[in-house]
Structure formats: C-alpha cells, structure tokens
Amino acid sequence: MVSRIDRKQVVATALRLLNEVGLDGLTLRRIAKELNVQAPALYWHFKNKQELLDEMATEMFRRMIWPLLSGDGPEADGFARTWQDTLLTCARSLRRELLAYRDGGKVFSGTRMTDGSYAAPIEGLLGRLTEEGFTLEEAVRAWWTVYNFTIGLVIEEQSIHPDPDDPTDRDPAYDLDSRARRLGAKHPLAAAAGQEMFGDVEAGFEAGLRIIVAGVGATASGRPGLA
C-alpha cells in the first residue's frame, strides 16, 4: 500500500493549520482530516508529531533563507554591508518569518533540521564574519547568541500577541494597566518595567539586538574594524 499524499502536502497543510489551531491543537489526526485521509496514512511519512515538527521547522527555514540566497529584497542588501548589518539583517529576517506563523517560535525552537539546507546560509554568514576579522569561534558565538536571543524573544512575543494576522491583539494576561495596579504600590520599578518588557516588543527587540551586536564588537579579539 502506498500513501496517496506526500511529505510536502502534509507539511504545507500543517503549516497552514498552525495559524488556525496553534501548536497545541495541531495533531496528526487534525491534519489527516484536513487532507481527507485516515490518520495512519500520515505514518508513512512521519512516525510521530516531533518528526513532523522537525520537517515543518526545516521548511520554515527554507522559506526564510530564500531572499538571502536569491539575492532579492532588503535581506540580501543588508547581508552585503558591514558585519553589524549582517547580524542585524539575519536576526530581523528570522524574527519576521517566525512571527508569520502562530507559535512559530515554539515550533522552531528545539527542532532538528531534516536536511542540509541550513549549511549554505550558515557557511555564508560565518564566511562573512571571518572575512571581517573574526575568528571562527567568535563568529559562531556571535551568531549563536543573536540567534538564541531572537528565538527566545519571538516565543515571548507570541505569548503576548498570539494571532499572527492581528499583531494588535493582546493576551489579557499581559494587560499592562492591570499589571501596574497589582504591583505599583509596593514595587513601582517592577510595575514600570512592564511597559518596557511587554509594551512595544519590536522596540525592545531592536534595543536588545543592538546591545548584543555592540557587545560582540567590544569583546572581539581586537582585529582592525571590529571595535
């Protein structure tokens, strides 16, 4: 018996459903129903949900790196300028693409790539940094720090704004006025911090990203152009 659906169909359907039901609601049974097949048909392609998530994350990665590899769009332009622009551009592109999917940060975090599609862009990024004078160790640590900051912030951001189609929608648990009232009397600094942490998340991302990039330059090995 051969399944009449293929891996690409399953993954495309799963990514589309992700925006409707979120990660917790995304089950193999739900995907099978959408494809009008029985759930066992999916096991021809994926042994369990984790294998599916790995493939979904890999497809998300393929989609997000295409502007860089094709040379199209602002990503490619930023990639070609200074090393600072390279890190900023990659982080912004990663965040934007993950925010396009409900729970995109959670799907991407902790998954394993199912093919080598990540190798070429990583090679290009590390090559760009080492050309500027970074050691390979410094280049890897710089990107790994930026990458983990971006993933972590996206997960937090999608807790605040869970609907990718409506970035103004806010989970009531993150109501800033309510938080300020609860904390204000005894903990005024903690109350005021809420606006910075949970208010304009994009501004917080940009500020944090620039702190990291500045730190990368300040702790580099002192080669010309890194300060």
Accessible surface in RSA format (square Angstrom, percent):
REM  Atomic radii and reference values for relative SASA: ProtOr
REM  Chains: A
REM  Algorithm: Lee & Richards
REM  Probe-radius: 1.40
REM  Slices: 20
REM RES _ NUM      All-atoms   Total-Side   Main-Chain    Non-polar    All polar
REM                ABS   REL    ABS   REL    ABS   REL    ABS   REL    ABS   REL
RES MET A   1   187.61  97.2 125.85  83.3  61.76 147.0 106.22  90.3  81.39 107.8
RES VAL A   2   132.27  87.0 110.42 100.0  21.84  52.6 110.42  95.9  21.84  59.2
RES SER A   3    17.03  14.4   2.02   2.7  15.02  34.6   4.90  10.4  12.14  17.0
RES ARG A   4   170.39  71.5 133.65  68.1  36.75  87.5  79.31 108.4  91.08  55.2
RES ILE A   5     8.47   4.8   3.53   2.6   4.94  11.9   5.16   3.7   3.31   9.0
RES ASP A   6    71.94  50.4  71.38  71.1   0.56   1.3  33.96  79.9  37.98  37.9
RES ARG A   7    94.69  39.8  93.06  47.4   1.63   3.9  48.22  65.9  46.47  28.2
RES LYS A   8   172.00  83.9 164.53 101.0   7.47  17.8 111.53 100.4  60.47  64.4
RES GLN A   9    81.80  45.7  76.14  55.6   5.67  13.5  31.82  67.7  49.98  37.9
RES VAL A  10     0.00   0.0   0.00   0.0   0.00   0.0   0.00   0.0   0.00   0.0
RES VAL A  11     7.55   5.0   7.55   6.8   0.00   0.0   7.55   6.6   0.00   0.0
RES ALA A  12    50.89  46.8  43.79  67.6   7.10  16.2  44.85  63.2   6.04  16.0
RES THR A  13     9.52   6.8   8.05   8.2   1.47   3.5   1.32   1.8   8.19  12.4
RES ALA A  14     0.00   0.0   0.00   0.0   0.00   0.0   0.00   0.0   0.00   0.0
RES LEU A  15     5.07   2.8   3.02   2.2   2.05   5.2   3.31   2.3   1.76   4.7
RES ARG A  16   119.17  50.0 107.10  54.6  12.07  28.7  70.32  96.1  48.85  29.6
RES LEU A  17     0.16   0.1   0.16   0.1   0.00   0.0   0.16   0.1   0.00   0.0
RES LEU A  18     0.00   0.0   0.00   0.0   0.00   0.0   0.00   0.0   0.00   0.0
RES ASN A  19    47.76  32.9  34.33  33.2  13.43  32.3   9.38  22.6  38.38  37.1
RES GLU A  20   100.09  57.5  72.81  55.1  27.27  64.9  39.31  76.0  60.78  49.6
RES VAL A  21    44.14  29.0  26.76  24.2  17.38  41.9  31.85  27.7  12.29  33.3
RES GLY A  22     2.68   3.3   0.00   N/A   2.68   3.3   2.68   7.4   0.00   0.0
RES LEU A  23    29.32  16.3  29.31  21.0   0.00   0.0  29.31  20.6   0.00   0.0
RES ASP A  24   140.31  98.3 115.23 114.7  25.08  59.3  41.11  96.8  99.20  98.9
RES GLY A  25    31.82  39.2   0.00   N/A  31.82  39.2  24.33  66.8   7.49  16.8
RES LEU A  26     0.62   0.3   0.25   0.2   0.37   0.9   0.25   0.2   0.37   1.0
RES THR A  27    60.72  43.2  59.01  59.8   1.70   4.1  54.72  73.5   6.00   9.1
RES LEU A  28    17.77   9.9  14.32  10.2   3.45   8.7  14.32  10.1   3.45   9.3
RES ARG A  29   182.37  76.6 179.28  91.4   3.09   7.4  65.48  89.5 116.89  70.8
RES ARG A  30    73.17  30.7  69.70  35.5   3.48   8.3  29.35  40.1  43.82  26.6
RES ILE A  31     0.53   0.3   0.53   0.4   0.00   0.0   0.53   0.4   0.00   0.0
RES ALA A  32     2.12   2.0   2.12   3.3   0.00   0.0   2.12   3.0   0.00   0.0
RES LYS A  33   160.31  78.2 141.09  86.6  19.21  45.7  90.16  81.2  70.14  74.7
RES GLU A  34    68.96  39.6  42.05  31.8  26.91  64.1   5.86  11.3  63.10  51.5
RES LEU A  35    30.30  16.9  18.07  12.9  12.23  30.7  21.88  15.4   8.42  22.7
RES ASN A  36   121.46  83.8 110.22 106.5  11.23  27.1  27.12  65.3  94.34  91.2
RES VAL A  37    22.60  14.9   5.88   5.3  16.72  40.3  13.78  12.0   8.82  23.9
RES GLN A  38   142.62  79.8 138.30 101.1   4.33  10.3  50.59 107.7  92.03  69.8
RES ALA A  39    20.33  18.7  16.01  24.7   4.31   9.8  16.01  22.6   4.31  11.4
RES PRO A  40    90.18  65.7  85.38  77.8   4.80  17.4  85.62  70.7   4.55  28.3
RES ALA A  41    16.27  15.0  12.47  19.2   3.80   8.6  14.81  20.9   1.47   3.9
RES LEU A  42     0.00   0.0   0.00   0.0   0.00   0.0   0.00   0.0   0.00   0.0
RES TYR A  43   112.93  52.7  94.60  53.8  18.33  47.7  60.81  45.7  52.12  64.3
RES TRP A  44   141.86  56.9 106.25  51.4  35.61  83.6  99.42  53.0  42.45  68.9
RES HIS A  45    37.09  20.3  26.04  18.1  11.06  28.3  23.57  24.3  13.52  15.7
RES PHE A  46     1.34   0.7   0.63   0.4   0.71   1.8   1.10   0.7   0.24   0.7
RES LYS A  47   157.42  76.8 141.35  86.7  16.08  38.3  87.49  78.7  69.94  74.5
RES ASN A  48    72.68  50.1  70.46  68.1   2.22   5.3  30.46  73.3  42.22  40.8
RES LYS A  49    62.79  30.6  59.66  36.6   3.13   7.5  44.65  40.2  18.14  19.3
RES GLN A  50    81.32  45.5  77.35  56.5   3.97   9.4  43.07  91.7  38.25  29.0
RES GLU A  51    58.10  33.4  55.76  42.2   2.34   5.6  22.75  44.0  35.34  28.9
RES LEU A  52     1.11   0.6   1.11   0.8   0.00   0.0   1.11   0.8   0.00   0.0
RES LEU A  53    20.29  11.3  20.29  14.5   0.00   0.0  20.29  14.2   0.00   0.0
RES ASP A  54     6.66   4.7   6.66   6.6   0.00   0.0   1.41   3.3   5.26   5.2
RES GLU A  55    16.33   9.4  16.33  12.4   0.00   0.0   0.83   1.6  15.50  12.7
RES MET A  56     0.00   0.0   0.00   0.0   0.00   0.0   0.00   0.0   0.00   0.0
RES ALA A  57     0.00   0.0   0.00   0.0   0.00   0.0   0.00   0.0   0.00   0.0
RES THR A  58     0.00   0.0   0.00   0.0   0.00   0.0   0.00   0.0   0.00   0.0
RES GLU A  59    38.34  22.0  38.34  29.0   0.00   0.0   6.33  12.2  32.01  26.1
RES MET A  60     1.63   0.8   0.21   0.1   1.42   3.4   0.27   0.2   1.36   1.8
RES PHE A  61    26.46  13.2  26.46  16.4   0.00   0.0  26.46  16.0   0.00   0.0
RES ARG A  62    75.22  31.6  68.18  34.8   7.04  16.8  39.51  54.0  35.71  21.6
RES ARG A  63   101.74  42.7  85.69  43.7  16.04  38.2  42.13  57.6  59.60  36.1
RES MET A  64     9.21   4.8   8.00   5.3   1.21   2.9   3.31   2.8   5.90   7.8
RES ILE A  65    12.69   7.2  12.61   9.4   0.08   0.2  12.69   9.1   0.00   0.0
RES TRP A  66   158.42  63.6 158.10  76.5   0.31   0.7 138.03  73.6  20.39  33.1
RES PRO A  67    30.28  22.1  29.27  26.7   1.01   3.7  30.28  25.0   0.00   0.0
RES LEU A  68    37.22  20.7  19.64  14.0  17.58  44.2  19.71  13.8  17.51  47.1
RES LEU A  69    96.31  53.6  62.37  44.6  33.95  85.3  65.54  46.0  30.77  82.8
RES SER A  70    38.91  32.9   5.61   7.5  33.30  76.7  13.81  29.4  25.10  35.2
RES GLY A  71    51.35  63.3   0.00   N/A  51.35  63.3  24.98  68.5  26.37  59.1
RES ASP A  72    88.96  62.3  86.00  85.6   2.96   7.0  29.63  69.7  59.33  59.2
RES GLY A  73    45.08  55.6   0.00   N/A  45.08  55.6  26.77  73.5  18.31  41.0
RES PRO A  74   107.53  78.4  94.69  86.3  12.84  46.7 101.17  83.5   6.36  39.5
RES GLU A  75    13.74   7.9  12.65   9.6   1.08   2.6   4.77   9.2   8.96   7.3
RES ALA A  76    19.02  17.5  12.03  18.6   6.99  15.9  13.49  19.0   5.53  14.6
RES ASP A  77    83.10  58.2  76.10  75.7   7.00  16.5  24.87  58.5  58.23  58.1
RES GLY A  78     1.99   2.5   0.00   N/A   1.99   2.5   1.80   4.9   0.19   0.4
RES PHE A  79    44.40  22.2  44.40  27.5   0.00   0.0  44.40  26.9   0.00   0.0
RES ALA A  80    76.41  70.3  47.88  73.9  28.53  64.9  53.42  75.2  22.98  60.9
RES ARG A  81   117.27  49.2 107.15  54.6  10.12  24.1  61.96  84.7  55.31  33.5
RES THR A  82    70.97  50.5  66.55  67.5   4.42  10.5  67.40  90.5   3.57   5.4
RES TRP A  83     6.52   2.6   6.45   3.1   0.08   0.2   5.96   3.2   0.56   0.9
RES GLN A  84    58.27  32.6  58.27  42.6   0.00   0.0  23.11  49.2  35.16  26.7
RES ASP A  85    33.59  23.5  32.91  32.8   0.67   1.6   1.14   2.7  32.45  32.4
RES THR A  86     0.00   0.0   0.00   0.0   0.00   0.0   0.00   0.0   0.00   0.0
RES LEU A  87     0.00   0.0   0.00   0.0   0.00   0.0   0.00   0.0   0.00   0.0
RES LEU A  88     7.90   4.4   7.90   5.7   0.00   0.0   7.90   5.6   0.00   0.0
RES THR A  89    15.20  10.8  12.40  12.6   2.81   6.7   7.19   9.7   8.01  12.1
RES CYS A  90    13.16  10.0   9.00  10.0   4.16   9.8   5.23  13.2   7.93   8.6
RES ALA A  91     0.10   0.1   0.00   0.0   0.10   0.2   0.10   0.1   0.00   0.0
RES ARG A  92    79.16  33.2  76.77  39.1   2.39   5.7  33.61  45.9  45.55  27.6
RES SER A  93     5.32   4.5   4.97   6.6   0.35   0.8   2.94   6.3   2.37   3.3
RES LEU A  94     8.47   4.7   7.38   5.3   1.09   2.8   7.92   5.6   0.55   1.5
RES ARG A  95    24.63  10.3  24.63  12.6   0.00   0.0   0.00   0.0  24.63  14.9
RES ARG A  96   109.96  46.2 105.02  53.5   4.94  11.8  70.62  96.5  39.35  23.8
RES GLU A  97    39.65  22.8  39.01  29.5   0.64   1.5   2.14   4.1  37.51  30.6
RES LEU A  98     0.00   0.0   0.00   0.0   0.00   0.0   0.00   0.0   0.00   0.0
RES LEU A  99    42.03  23.4  36.74  26.3   5.29  13.3  36.94  25.9   5.10  13.7
RES ALA A 100    54.21  49.8  36.47  56.3  17.74  40.3  46.12  64.9   8.09  21.4
RES TYR A 101    23.62  11.0  23.62  13.4   0.00   0.0  15.95  12.0   7.67   9.5
RES ARG A 102    74.80  31.4  74.26  37.9   0.54   1.3   4.35   5.9  70.45  42.7
RES ASP A 103    27.77  19.5  26.98  26.9   0.79   1.9   0.43   1.0  27.35  27.3
RES GLY A 104     0.00   0.0   0.00   N/A   0.00   0.0   0.00   0.0   0.00   0.0
RES GLY A 105     0.00   0.0   0.00   N/A   0.00   0.0   0.00   0.0   0.00   0.0
RES LYS A 106   104.07  50.8  91.39  56.1  12.68  30.2  42.60  38.3  61.47  65.5
RES VAL A 107     0.52   0.3   0.00   0.0   0.52   1.2   0.47   0.4   0.05   0.1
RES PHE A 108     7.82   3.9   4.51   2.8   3.30   8.6   4.51   2.7   3.30   9.5
RES SER A 109    48.47  41.0  33.94  45.3  14.54  33.5   7.02  15.0  41.45  58.1
RES GLY A 110    77.79  95.9   0.00   N/A  77.79  95.9  41.84 114.8  35.96  80.5
RES THR A 111    25.45  18.1   4.40   4.5  21.06  50.2   4.45   6.0  21.00  31.7
RES ARG A 112   167.08  70.2 162.82  83.0   4.26  10.1  74.14 101.3  92.94  56.3
RES MET A 113    55.19  28.6  28.57  18.9  26.62  63.4  27.41  23.3  27.78  36.8
RES THR A 114    63.41  45.1  25.76  26.1  37.65  89.7  32.85  44.1  30.56  46.2
RES ASP A 115    57.73  40.4  41.77  41.6  15.96  37.7  43.13 101.5  14.60  14.6
RES GLY A 116    48.79  60.2   0.00   N/A  48.79  60.2  29.02  79.6  19.76  44.3
RES SER A 117    33.05  27.9  16.51  22.0  16.54  38.1  29.20  62.2   3.85   5.4
RES TYR A 118    95.40  44.5  95.40  54.3   0.00   0.0  47.56  35.7  47.85  59.0
RES ALA A 119    51.01  46.9  46.07  71.1   4.94  11.2  49.03  69.0   1.98   5.2
RES ALA A 120    64.39  59.2  48.81  75.3  15.58  35.4  56.22  79.2   8.18  21.7
RES PRO A 121    17.02  12.4   8.51   7.8   8.52  31.0  14.28  11.8   2.75  17.1
RES ILE A 122    54.10  30.8  54.10  40.3   0.00   0.0  54.10  39.0   0.00   0.0
RES GLU A 123   129.98  74.6 126.05  95.4   3.93   9.4  43.84  84.8  86.14  70.3
RES GLY A 124    33.78  41.7   0.00   N/A  33.78  41.7  29.34  80.5   4.44   9.9
RES LEU A 125     4.78   2.7   4.78   3.4   0.00   0.0   4.78   3.4   0.00   0.0
RES LEU A 126    30.71  17.1  30.49  21.8   0.22   0.6  30.71  21.6   0.00   0.0
RES GLY A 127    25.87  31.9   0.00   N/A  25.87  31.9  25.11  68.9   0.77   1.7
RES ARG A 128    38.39  16.1  36.16  18.4   2.22   5.3  18.72  25.6  19.67  11.9
RES LEU A 129     0.00   0.0   0.00   0.0   0.00   0.0   0.00   0.0   0.00   0.0
RES THR A 130    52.09  37.1  37.32  37.8  14.77  35.2  24.91  33.5  27.18  41.1
RES GLU A 131   141.75  81.4 101.62  76.9  40.13  95.6  47.14  91.2  94.61  77.2
RES GLU A 132    56.86  32.6  48.22  36.5   8.64  20.6   6.05  11.7  50.81  41.5
RES GLY A 133    18.28  22.5   0.00   N/A  18.28  22.5  17.71  48.6   0.57   1.3
RES PHE A 134     8.07   4.0   1.28   0.8   6.79  17.7   1.28   0.8   6.79  19.4
RES THR A 135    47.23  33.6  39.29  39.8   7.94  18.9  45.44  61.0   1.79   2.7
RES LEU A 136   109.53  61.0 103.00  73.7   6.52  16.4 103.00  72.3   6.52  17.6
RES GLU A 137   101.48  58.3  92.19  69.7   9.29  22.1  35.76  69.2  65.71  53.7
RES GLU A 138    37.14  21.3  32.31  24.4   4.84  11.5  25.79  49.9  11.36   9.3
RES ALA A 139     0.00   0.0   0.00   0.0   0.00   0.0   0.00   0.0   0.00   0.0
RES VAL A 140    67.57  44.5  66.28  60.0   1.29   3.1  67.18  58.4   0.39   1.0
RES ARG A 141   153.72  64.5 151.10  77.0   2.62   6.2  55.23  75.5  98.49  59.7
RES ALA A 142     5.10   4.7   0.83   1.3   4.27   9.7   4.57   6.4   0.53   1.4
RES TRP A 143    32.52  13.1  32.52  15.7   0.00   0.0  27.05  14.4   5.47   8.9
RES TRP A 144   150.22  60.3 150.22  72.7   0.00   0.0 124.47  66.4  25.75  41.8
RES THR A 145    69.01  49.1  62.44  63.3   6.57  15.7  43.30  58.2  25.70  38.9
RES VAL A 146     0.03   0.0   0.03   0.0   0.00   0.0   0.03   0.0   0.00   0.0
RES TYR A 147    44.31  20.7  44.18  25.1   0.13   0.3  24.31  18.3  20.00  24.7
RES ASN A 148    67.17  46.3  58.65  56.7   8.52  20.5  26.82  64.5  40.35  39.0
RES PHE A 149    53.46  26.7  42.06  26.1  11.40  29.7  51.48  31.2   1.99   5.7
RES THR A 150     0.00   0.0   0.00   0.0   0.00   0.0   0.00   0.0   0.00   0.0
RES ILE A 151    10.88   6.2  10.88   8.1   0.00   0.0  10.88   7.8   0.00   0.0
RES GLY A 152    32.47  40.0   0.00   N/A  32.47  40.0  31.01  85.1   1.46   3.3
RES LEU A 153    32.43  18.1  24.97  17.9   7.45  18.7  30.20  21.2   2.22   6.0
RES VAL A 154     0.00   0.0   0.00   0.0   0.00   0.0   0.00   0.0   0.00   0.0
RES ILE A 155    43.76  24.9  42.45  31.6   1.31   3.2  43.01  31.0   0.75   2.0
RES GLU A 156    96.47  55.4  96.35  72.9   0.12   0.3  38.38  74.2  58.09  47.4
RES GLU A 157    14.87   8.5  14.79  11.2   0.08   0.2   1.63   3.2  13.24  10.8
RES GLN A 158    13.24   7.4   9.52   7.0   3.73   8.9   7.15  15.2   6.10   4.6
RES SER A 159    39.31  33.2  26.87  35.9  12.44  28.7  19.00  40.5  20.31  28.5
RES ILE A 160     2.53   1.4   2.53   1.9   0.00   0.0   2.53   1.8   0.00   0.0
RES HIS A 161    36.02  19.7  28.67  19.9   7.34  18.8  21.33  22.0  14.68  17.1
RES PRO A 162    42.18  30.7  39.18  35.7   3.00  10.9  40.37  33.3   1.81  11.3
RES ASP A 163    53.79  37.7  50.04  49.8   3.75   8.9  14.94  35.2  38.85  38.7
RES PRO A 164    34.43  25.1   3.26   3.0  31.17 113.3  12.02   9.9  22.41 139.3
RES ASP A 165   122.29  85.7  89.56  89.1  32.73  77.4  33.50  78.9  88.78  88.5
RES ASP A 166    57.21  40.1  56.00  55.7   1.21   2.9  16.46  38.7  40.75  40.6
RES PRO A 167    95.05  69.3  86.43  78.8   8.62  31.3  88.48  73.1   6.57  40.8
RES THR A 168   116.67  83.0  91.32  92.6  25.35  60.4  80.84 108.6  35.83  54.2
RES ASP A 169    60.89  42.7  54.66  54.4   6.22  14.7  11.03  26.0  49.86  49.7
RES ARG A 170    71.84  30.2  54.57  27.8  17.28  41.1  27.45  37.5  44.39  26.9
RES ASP A 171    48.64  34.1  44.82  44.6   3.82   9.0   4.70  11.1  43.94  43.8
RES PRO A 172   117.13  85.4  99.99  91.1  17.14  62.3 107.20  88.5   9.92  61.7
RES ALA A 173    82.55  75.9  45.69  70.5  36.87  83.9  58.15  81.9  24.40  64.6
RES TYR A 174    49.24  23.0  45.08  25.6   4.16  10.8  26.29  19.8  22.95  28.3
RES ASP A 175    59.86  41.9  57.59  57.3   2.28   5.4  14.80  34.8  45.06  44.9
RES LEU A 176    36.61  20.4  29.70  21.3   6.90  17.4  29.98  21.1   6.62  17.8
RES ASP A 177    98.39  68.9  94.80  94.4   3.59   8.5  15.26  35.9  83.13  82.9
RES SER A 178    34.16  28.9  33.59  44.8   0.57   1.3  12.44  26.5  21.72  30.4
RES ARG A 179    41.26  17.3  41.26  21.0   0.00   0.0  13.11  17.9  28.15  17.1
RES ALA A 180    42.87  39.4  39.42  60.8   3.45   7.9  39.70  55.9   3.17   8.4
RES ARG A 181   178.03  74.7 148.39  75.6  29.63  70.6  81.54 111.4  96.48  58.5
RES ARG A 182   160.54  67.4 123.04  62.7  37.50  89.3  72.44  99.0  88.10  53.4
RES LEU A 183    48.84  27.2  48.51  34.7   0.33   0.8  48.84  34.3   0.00   0.0
RES GLY A 184    26.43  32.6   0.00   N/A  26.43  32.6  18.34  50.3   8.09  18.1
RES ALA A 185   105.23  96.8  61.26  94.5  43.97 100.0  73.73 103.8  31.50  83.5
RES LYS A 186   175.94  85.8 148.88  91.3  27.06  64.4  96.58  86.9  79.36  84.5
RES HIS A 187    99.88  54.6  95.42  66.3   4.46  11.4  60.31  62.2  39.57  46.0
RES PRO A 188    82.40  60.1  76.31  69.6   6.09  22.2  77.92  64.3   4.48  27.8
RES LEU A 189   155.41  86.6 149.78 107.2   5.63  14.2 150.53 105.7   4.88  13.1
RES ALA A 190    44.78  41.2  35.25  54.4   9.53  21.7  42.18  59.4   2.60   6.9
RES ALA A 191    13.02  12.0   6.71  10.4   6.31  14.4   6.90   9.7   6.12  16.2
RES ALA A 192    69.69  64.1  48.62  75.0  21.07  47.9  60.78  85.6   8.91  23.6
RES ALA A 193    37.07  34.1  30.24  46.7   6.83  15.5  36.87  51.9   0.20   0.5
RES GLY A 194     1.19   1.5   0.00   N/A   1.19   1.5   1.19   3.3   0.00   0.0
RES GLN A 195   109.16  61.0 105.08  76.8   4.08   9.7  55.30 117.7  53.87  40.9
RES GLU A 196   124.55  71.5 114.29  86.5  10.26  24.4  52.39 101.3  72.16  58.9
RES MET A 197    98.41  51.0  77.69  51.4  20.72  49.3  46.99  40.0  51.42  68.1
RES PHE A 198    41.85  20.9  41.85  25.9   0.00   0.0  41.85  25.4   0.00   0.0
RES GLY A 199    12.00  14.8   0.00   N/A  12.00  14.8   4.45  12.2   7.55  16.9
RES ASP A 200    89.67  62.8  77.50  77.1  12.17  28.8  36.18  85.2  53.49  53.3
RES VAL A 201    14.89   9.8   9.52   8.6   5.37  12.9  11.42   9.9   3.47   9.4
RES GLU A 202    97.41  55.9  95.28  72.1   2.13   5.1  19.94  38.6  77.47  63.3
RES ALA A 203    52.47  48.2  40.62  62.7  11.85  26.9  47.97  67.6   4.50  11.9
RES GLY A 204    21.02  25.9   0.00   N/A  21.02  25.9  14.26  39.1   6.77  15.2
RES PHE A 205     0.32   0.2   0.32   0.2   0.00   0.0   0.32   0.2   0.00   0.0
RES GLU A 206    43.95  25.2  43.87  33.2   0.08   0.2  32.88  63.6  11.07   9.0
RES ALA A 207    51.47  47.3  41.52  64.1   9.95  22.6  50.03  70.5   1.45   3.8
RES GLY A 208    15.51  19.1   0.00   N/A  15.51  19.1  13.70  37.6   1.81   4.1
RES LEU A 209     0.00   0.0   0.00   0.0   0.00   0.0   0.00   0.0   0.00   0.0
RES ARG A 210   130.62  54.8 125.99  64.2   4.63  11.0  50.08  68.4  80.54  48.8
RES ILE A 211   127.11  72.3 119.31  88.9   7.80  18.8 123.25  88.8   3.86  10.5
RES ILE A 212    32.32  18.4  25.67  19.1   6.65  16.0  31.22  22.5   1.11   3.0
RES VAL A 213     9.83   6.5   9.30   8.4   0.53   1.3   9.30   8.1   0.53   1.4
RES ALA A 214    67.09  61.7  50.02  77.2  17.07  38.8  61.87  87.1   5.21  13.8
RES GLY A 215    30.43  37.5   0.00   N/A  30.43  37.5  29.72  81.6   0.71   1.6
RES VAL A 216    19.81  13.0  13.64  12.4   6.16  14.9  17.11  14.9   2.70   7.3
RES GLY A 217     9.38  11.6   0.00   N/A   9.38  11.6   4.80  13.2   4.58  10.3
RES ALA A 218    85.85  78.9  45.56  70.3  40.29  91.6  55.90  78.7  29.95  79.3
RES THR A 219   113.36  80.6  83.97  85.1  29.39  70.0  73.52  98.8  39.84  60.2
RES ALA A 220    18.15  16.7   0.49   0.8  17.66  40.2   2.74   3.9  15.41  40.8
RES SER A 221    62.14  52.5  23.37  31.2  38.77  89.3  36.37  77.4  25.77  36.1
RES GLY A 222    67.34  83.0   0.00   N/A  67.34  83.0  37.40 102.6  29.93  67.0
RES ARG A 223   100.10  42.0  93.86  47.8   6.24  14.9  28.86  39.4  71.24  43.2
RES PRO A 224   126.96  92.5 104.82  95.6  22.14  80.5 116.91  96.5  10.05  62.5
RES GLY A 225    62.35  76.9   0.00   N/A  62.35  76.9  38.52 105.7  23.83  53.4
RES LEU A 226     1.18   0.7   1.13   0.8   0.04   0.1   1.13   0.8   0.04   0.1
RES ALA A 227   127.07 116.8  71.91 111.0  55.16 125.5  98.92 139.3  28.15  74.6
END  Absolute sums over single chains surface
CHAIN  1 A    12475.1      10071.1       2404.0       7258.2       5217.0
END  Absolute sums over all chains
TOTAL         12475.1      10071.1       2404.0       7258.2       5217.0
